[in-house]
Amino acid sequence: MGVLGGVALNRKSRPTRKLLGASMPAMGPGAEKLARQIGQAAAQLSRLAAEVHAAREQAAKVGKALS
């Protein structure tokens, strides 16, 4: 079979990941760690946005009360 046959079999044995219908290459452990960190950063940014929104509403209420 040879080297090329082994490579072909190895490629077929790995599951293909799909994202929005497009095939994605297999990710290694480093990419999974990076994806987890990006997810955590997105969650933190979401919490920050919610805090800023709440502070803005509070500032608007105080502004109305003073005027």
N, C-alpha and C positions, 0 to 999 in steps of 0.2 A: 504494500500500500504506500509506504513512504511518508515523507514529511508532509507533503501537500494533502494527502489523504487524511492524515491525523489532524491537520489544521481544519480541514473541511468538516470532519466529524465533531471537533470541539466547538466550532461555530454553530453547528446545528443543535448541539446538546444544550446550549445556553438559552434560557427563555428570552424572548424579545420583549422589551418594555414598550408600551405605546403611550403617548401623551397627545391628546387631541387628534388621534388617528395617525400620528406620525411615529415611526419607529425610533426608539431612543437606544443608544448604545448602553451596554451594561456599565454600571458605575462601581467603582472600587470602594473600599472602606473609607478612603480619604474624602471622596465625593459625598458619601452619605453623612459624614461628620460635618462637612461644609453646609450641606442642605439643612441639617438640624440647626446649626448656628444661624443660618439665614432665617429660618422659621422662628427661632427665639427672638432675633432682632426685630422681625416684623411684628411679633406679639408685643414687644416692648414699645415699639413705635405706635402701635394701636392704642396702648394704654396712655401714652403721652398725649396723643391726639384727643383722647376722651377727657383727660385732665385739662388741656388747654381749652377745649370746648366748654367745660363746666366753669372754668375761671372767666371765660369771656361772657357767659350768660350772667354770672354773678356781677361782673363789672357793669354790664348793661343795666342790671337791676339797681345797683348803687347809683349809677348815672341818672336814671329816671327819678330816683328818690330825692336826689340833690337838686334836680331842676324844677 
